[in-house]
């Protein structure tokens, strides 16, 4: 015999519970006589002979339950009447149908999520993300562990050492942000600057504009040095602006992806130190592809060209003498580091720590407060790490593996490979008839495509390219089909 138990509640307070045989006429119990003016709900459970609930079927209002209770319970009893068959195991499809018919949700499951995930295999040559090696993908797919487990702390320590190697720094205050490069960008500004303080931003592309807006939003007094996209600033221009505006922070992009420039860094740290100004550098588009030395910069002639690509390279110069380096440096995981997006290494030297840990006001963001993050990453010298937020465990696995690959390869070899690929790509683009935005080849590879898209220039080449036949190319937000063109395998 199958029984149905009906529980009556009002405002989530139990009124009574009545058990019926399947098919039995159901009447409102006496306990509801005094509560009819209040809406009440009924919970239906199906029970076996011992009246032990074996399946919860849902909640419904009184009117709906009175119509459905007898008929549905009888149908369930008929389906469940299999010799010695457990109700749920033998009749799971029936119960699932009954669940759906009695569900309280009004928005159905989206049909798109009932299909398998589909992600095409594409070769990514844009500003990021870049293709991720199978080894890094496999690391990101390892089983999740707790973000406060000792094993996770060990992985985070490995990441810190890998970042120190990639940045060429010995800074203890070195961590990875839980977020994209923008998270590190905001972390740097929020911690180093207080409302009303002066900030100087070098703008020669989108990232200078972005930092200026972030600083303005948190109340800083922002001054801009502006160049046309692709232009760079001389050390003399920088020093004059620093003397004029007396900023607490000067920002410059090392690899300006939106314009196609890898900016020289040498001597700028000395200028900032001379005028008691912190030097903040964005290397999201360049770390791993172009030489950068956080603790010191080699002295080269002013405006000496350097070269890079996400898959490009900077020229490596002979070093005659060294000058003070960079106070705050950050990058992203998804470009030359070849890791998935979502983690952003950042490092602060002693000058930066003195400034941000002696603030008069708290940073505007709790999540990006380095007072807490330094403890979470074990950088503050305290024996115990306190909970601050749940870090992206899988993202940290992948970042750790990408830094391991960089360590195994070696920075100089990574720079050399990117230089080789950069030249290969630039020659190929010129063979296609495209002009480089920076003719001197001193920047991120950035071809000019306006004429190509607007005039629909026909590119001659192999008619049946086995690498790219019937493939679409996606260029910086534009889509165009290059069906017959010369390719470089």
C-alpha positions in Angstrom: 0.0 0.0 0.0 1.3 3.5 -0.9 0.4 6.4 1.3 0.4 10.2 0.7 1.3 12.6 3.5 0.0 16.1 3.2 1.7 18.8 5.4 -0.2 22.1 5.9 1.7 25.2 6.7 0.8 28.9 7.1 3.6 31.5 6.8 6.1 28.6 7.0 4.6 27.6 10.4 3.4 24.0 10.6 -0.4 23.6 11.1 -0.9 19.8 10.8 0.0 16.7 8.9 -2.4 14.2 7.5 -1.7 10.8 5.9 -4.1 9.4 3.3 -4.1 6.2 1.2 -3.6 6.8 -2.5 -7.0 7.4 -4.1 -8.7 8.3 -0.8 -11.0 11.4 -0.8 -9.1 14.3 0.7 -10.9 16.9 2.9 -9.5 19.9 4.6 -8.5 18.9 8.2 -10.0 20.6 11.2 -6.8 22.5 11.9 -7.5 24.7 8.9 -10.9 25.9 10.0 -9.5 28.8 11.9 -6.8 29.6 9.3 -8.8 29.9 6.1 -8.3 33.6 5.9 -4.6 33.1 5.6 -2.9 31.6 2.6 -1.4 28.3 3.3 0.7 25.8 1.4 0.7 22.0 1.2 3.7 19.8 0.9 3.2 16.4 -0.7 5.3 13.3 0.1 4.9 9.8 -1.0 5.4 7.1 1.6 5.7 3.3 1.6 4.0 0.9 4.0 6.0 2.1 7.0 4.9 5.7 6.2 8.6 6.7 5.8 8.8 9.5 3.2 10.8 8.4 0.2 10.3 11.3 -2.2 9.5 14.9 -1.8 7.3 16.0 -4.6 6.9 19.8 -4.2 4.8 22.6 -2.8 1.5 23.9 -4.1 -1.2 26.2 -2.9 -4.5 24.7 -1.6 -6.5 25.1 -4.8 -3.9 23.4 -7.0 -3.3 20.6 -4.5 -7.0 19.8 -4.1 -7.3 19.3 -7.9 -4.1 17.3 -8.3 -3.7 15.3 -5.1 -6.0 12.4 -5.7 -5.3 11.9 -9.4 -1.6 12.3 -9.3 -1.1 10.1 -6.2 -3.2 7.4 -7.8 -1.1 7.5 -10.9 2.0 7.4 -8.8 0.7 4.4 -6.9 -0.1 2.5 -10.0 3.4 3.1 -11.4 5.0 2.2 -8.1 3.1 -1.1 -7.7 5.9 -3.2 -9.0 6.7 -6.3 -7.0 9.1 -5.3 -4.2 10.5 -2.5 -6.2 11.9 0.5 -4.4 9.7 3.4 -5.3 12.4 5.8 -6.5 14.7 3.4 -8.3 12.0 1.7 -10.4 10.0 4.8 -11.2 12.5 7.6 -11.5 11.2 8.8 -14.9 7.7 9.0 -13.5 8.8 11.0 -10.4 10.8 13.3 -12.7 7.7 14.0 -14.8 5.7 14.5 -11.6 8.4 16.8 -10.3 8.2 19.0 -13.4 4.5 19.1 -13.5 4.3 20.2 -9.8 7.4 22.5 -9.8 7.0 25.9 -8.3 9.4 27.6 -10.8 7.9 29.6 -13.6 11.0 30.1 -15.8 11.9 26.9 -17.6 15.5 25.7 -18.1 17.1 27.4 -21.0 17.2 25.1 -24.0 20.8 26.3 -24.9 22.1 24.8 -21.6 20.5 21.4 -22.3 23.0 21.1 -25.2 26.7 20.2 -24.8 29.2 23.0 -24.6 30.8 23.9 -28.0 34.0 25.9 -28.2 35.8 26.0 -31.6 39.5 25.5 -31.9 41.0 28.8 -33.1 44.5 30.1 -33.6 44.6 33.4 -31.7 46.9 36.1 -33.0 45.2 39.1 -31.4 46.0 41.1 -28.3 44.7 38.4 -26.0 43.8 35.9 -24.8 46.4 33.7 -26.4 46.3 30.0 -27.1 47.0 28.0 -23.9 49.4 25.0 -24.0 47.9 21.6 -23.2 50.1 21.4 -20.1 48.6 24.6 -18.7 45.0 23.5 -19.6 45.7 20.2 -17.9 46.9 22.0 -14.7 43.7 24.1 -14.6 41.6 20.9 -14.8 43.1 19.3 -11.8 40.8 18.6 -8.8 39.8 21.6 -6.7 41.4 22.0 -3.3 40.4 24.5 -0.6 41.7 28.0 -1.0 43.0 27.9 2.6 44.5 24.4 2.5 48.2 24.1 3.2 48.7 22.7 -0.3 47.2 25.8 -1.8 49.5 28.0 0.2 52.4 26.1 -1.2 51.1 26.7 -4.8 50.7 30.4 -4.0 54.3 30.5 -2.8 55.4 28.9 -6.0 53.4 31.6 -7.9 55.1 34.4 -6.0 58.6 33.0 -6.8 57.6 32.6 -10.5 56.4 36.2 -10.6 59.6 37.4 -9.0 61.5 35.7 -11.7 59.3 37.0 -14.6 59.5 40.6 -13.1 63.2 40.2 -12.3 62.6 41.5 -8.7 63.2 40.4 -5.2 60.2 42.3 -3.8 58.5 40.4 -1.0 55.2 42.1 -1.7 54.5 40.1 -4.8 51.2 38.4 -5.4 48.6 37.6 -8.1 45.3 39.3 -8.2 42.0 37.3 -8.5 40.9 39.0 -11.7 42.1 40.2 -15.1 44.8 42.8 -15.7 42.2 45.5 -14.8 42.1 44.1 -11.3 45.8 44.7 -10.9 45.5 48.1 -12.5 42.9 49.2 -9.9 44.7 47.5 -7.1 47.8 49.6 -7.8 45.9 52.9 -8.1 43.6 52.3 -5.1 46.5 51.4 -2.8 49.1 53.9 -3.9 46.8 57.0 -4.2 44.5 58.8 -1.8 41.7 61.2 -2.7 43.0 64.6 -3.6 46.5 63.5 -4.4 48.2 64.3 -7.7 48.6 61.6 -10.4 50.4 61.9 -13.7 49.4 59.6 -16.5 51.2 59.1 -19.8 48.5 58.6 -22.4 49.4 57.2 -25.8 46.6 54.6 -26.1 43.7 53.2 -24.3 45.5 52.0 -21.2 46.6 55.4 -20.1 43.1 56.6 -20.6 41.8 53.8 -18.5 44.2 54.5 -15.6 43.3 58.2 -15.7 39.6 57.4 -15.4 40.2 55.0 -12.5 42.2 57.6 -10.7 39.6 60.2 -11.3 36.8 58.0 -10.0 38.5 57.5 -6.7 39.1 61.2 -6.3 42.6 61.8 -7.4 43.8 65.0 -9.1 44.7 63.6 -12.5 47.1 65.2 -15.0 47.7 63.7 -18.5 50.6 63.7 -20.8 49.1 63.0 -24.2 50.7 61.7 -27.4 49.1 60.4 -30.6 48.7 56.6 -30.6 52.0 55.0 -31.3 54.0 58.0 -29.8 56.3 57.7 -26.9 57.6 60.2 -24.3 61.2 61.3 -23.9 62.7 61.3 -20.4 63.0 65.1 -20.6 59.3 65.5 -21.3 58.5 63.1 -18.4 60.8 65.0 -15.9 59.3 68.4 -16.9 55.8 67.1 -16.3 56.8 65.5 -13.0 58.4 68.8 -11.8 55.3 70.7 -12.8 52.5 68.5 -11.3 54.4 67.0 -8.4 52.5 63.7 -8.6 52.6 60.9 -6.0 52.3 58.4 -8.9 53.4 58.4 -12.5 51.9 55.8 -14.8 53.3 54.5 -18.1 52.4 51.6 -20.3 55.3 49.3 -21.3 53.3 47.4 -24.0 50.5 49.7 -25.4 48.5 47.1 -27.3 45.9 49.5 -28.5 48.4 51.6 -30.3 51.2 49.2 -31.0 54.1 50.5 -28.9 56.6 49.0 -26.5 57.9 52.0 -24.6 61.5 52.4 -23.3 61.7 52.3 -19.5 65.3 53.2 -18.9 66.0 56.2 -16.7 62.4 56.9 -15.8 62.6 55.2 -12.4 65.5 57.5 -11.6 63.4 60.6 -12.4 60.5 59.4 -10.2 62.8 58.6 -7.3 64.5 62.0 -7.6 61.1 63.7 -7.3 59.6 61.3 -4.7 57.1 59.9 -7.1 56.1 56.3 -7.4 56.6 54.7 -10.9 53.7 52.4 -12.0 54.1 50.3 -15.1 51.6 48.2 -17.1 53.2 45.1 -18.7 50.0 43.2 -19.5 50.8 43.0 -23.2 54.6 42.6 -22.9 55.7 40.5 -20.0 57.4 37.4 -21.2 57.7 38.8 -24.7 59.8 41.9 -24.0 62.7 42.5 -21.6 61.6 44.2 -18.4 63.6 44.5 -15.2 61.6 45.8 -12.2 64.5 46.3 -9.8 66.7 48.0 -12.3 66.6 49.2 -15.8 69.6 49.2 -18.2 70.7 52.6 -19.5 70.1 53.0 -23.2 69.9 56.2 -25.3 66.8 58.2 -24.9 64.0 57.0 -27.3 66.0 53.9 -28.3 63.5 51.6 -30.1 62.4 48.3 -28.6 60.3 45.7 -30.3 57.7 43.3 -29.1 54.6 41.3 -30.0 52.4 39.2 -27.8 54.0 36.7 -29.8 56.7 39.3 -30.5 59.9 40.4 -29.0 62.0 43.2 -27.8 65.6 43.7 -28.8 68.1 42.8 -26.1 70.7 45.5 -25.4 74.1 45.3 -23.9 74.1 46.8 -20.4 76.6 49.5 -19.5 75.1 50.7 -16.2 71.9 50.4 -14.2 69.4 52.9 -12.8 66.5 52.6 -10.3 63.7 50.5 -11.5 60.0 50.3 -11.2 58.0 50.8 -7.9 54.8 49.0 -8.9 54.6 46.5 -11.8 51.6 44.4 -12.9 50.7 42.2 -15.8 48.0 39.7 -16.9 48.0 36.0 -17.3 46.4 35.7 -20.8 48.9 37.1 -23.2 52.6 36.1 -23.5 52.3 34.0 -20.3 49.9 31.8 -22.2 47.6 31.1 -19.3 43.8 31.5 -19.2 42.4 35.0 -18.3 41.5 35.6 -14.7 44.8 36.1 -12.7 47.0 39.2 -12.7 50.5 39.2 -11.1 51.5 42.5 -9.3 54.5 43.5 -7.2 55.3 46.4 -4.9 58.8 47.5 -3.8 59.7 49.0 -0.5 59.0 52.6 -1.6 55.5 51.6 -2.7 54.9 49.7 0.5 55.9 52.7 2.6 53.3 54.8 0.8 50.4 52.4 0.8 50.8 51.1 4.4 51.0 54.6 5.8 47.8 55.9 4.3 45.5 58.4 6.1 42.4 56.8 4.5 41.5 53.2 3.7 41.6 52.1 0.0 38.2 52.5 -1.7 38.1 48.8 -2.5 38.0 46.1 0.2 38.7 43.3 -2.3 41.9 45.1 -3.5 43.1 46.3 -0.1 46.7 45.2 0.1 46.6 45.3 3.9 44.4 42.1 3.6 45.9 40.7 0.4 49.4 40.8 1.7 48.4 38.6 4.6 46.4 36.3 2.3 49.5 35.7 0.2 51.8 35.4 3.2 53.7 38.6 2.4 53.3 40.4 5.7 55.5 38.2 7.9 52.7 37.0 10.1 52.6 33.3 10.9 48.9 32.8 10.1 47.0 33.7 7.0 43.4 35.0 7.5 40.5 34.5 5.1 40.0 37.4 2.8 38.3 36.1 -0.3 38.1 32.8 -2.2 40.8 32.9 -4.9 40.4 31.3 -8.3 41.9 27.9 -7.4 41.9 26.5 -10.9 43.3 29.8 -12.3 46.1 29.7 -9.8 46.9 26.1 -10.9 47.1 27.3 -14.5 49.2 30.4 -13.7 51.6 28.3 -11.6 52.1 26.0 -14.6 52.6 28.8 -17.1 55.2 30.4 -14.8 56.9 26.9 -14.5 57.1 26.7 -18.3 58.6 30.2 -18.4 61.2 29.2 -15.8 62.1 26.1 -17.7 62.4 27.9 -21.0 64.2 30.9 -19.5 63.4 34.6 -19.9 66.0 35.3 -22.5 65.0 32.3 -24.6 61.4 33.5 -24.4 62.4 36.9 -25.6 64.4 35.4 -28.4 61.5 33.2 -29.6 59.1 36.1 -29.6 61.5 38.2 -31.6 61.8 35.5 -34.2 58.1 35.1 -34.4 57.6 38.8 -34.6 59.8 39.2 -37.6 58.2 36.2 -39.3 54.8 37.7 -38.8 55.7 41.2 -39.9 57.3 39.9 -43.1 54.2 37.8 -43.8 51.9 40.8 -43.3 53.9 42.9 -45.7 53.9 40.1 -48.3 50.0 40.2 -48.0 50.2 43.9 -48.9 49.5 45.2 -45.4 51.4 48.1 -43.9 52.6 48.2 -40.4 51.3 51.0 -38.1 54.8 51.5 -36.8 57.0 51.4 -40.0 60.2 51.2 -38.0 59.1 47.9 -36.5 59.7 49.1 -33.0 56.3 48.1 -31.6 53.8 45.4 -31.1 52.9 44.1 -34.5 49.9 46.3 -35.5 49.0 46.2 -39.3 46.9 48.9 -40.8 43.7 47.3 -42.1 41.4 50.3 -42.9 42.2 50.2 -46.6 41.9 46.5 -46.7 38.5 46.5 -45.1 37.0 49.5 -46.8 38.3 49.0 -50.3 38.1 45.2 -50.1 41.6 44.8 -51.5 41.9 41.4 -53.1 44.8 39.4 -51.7 46.5 37.1 -54.2 48.1 33.9 -53.1 47.5 30.2 -52.9 44.1 29.2 -54.1 43.8 26.1 -52.0 45.6 26.9 -48.8 45.5 23.8 -46.6 46.0 25.9 -43.5 43.3 28.5 -43.9 40.9 27.3 -46.6 37.3 28.1 -45.8 38.2 29.8 -42.6 37.1 33.2 -41.4 39.5 35.7 -39.9 38.4 38.0 -37.0 40.4 41.2 -36.9 40.2 43.6 -33.9 36.4 43.5 -33.8 35.9 43.2 -37.5 35.1 40.1 -39.4 36.2 39.4 -42.9 36.8 36.3 -45.0 40.2 35.8 -46.6 39.6 32.8 -48.6 42.6 32.8 -51.0 45.7 34.1 -49.5 49.3 33.2 -48.9 49.9 31.5 -45.5 52.9 30.8 -43.4 52.6 27.4 -41.7 
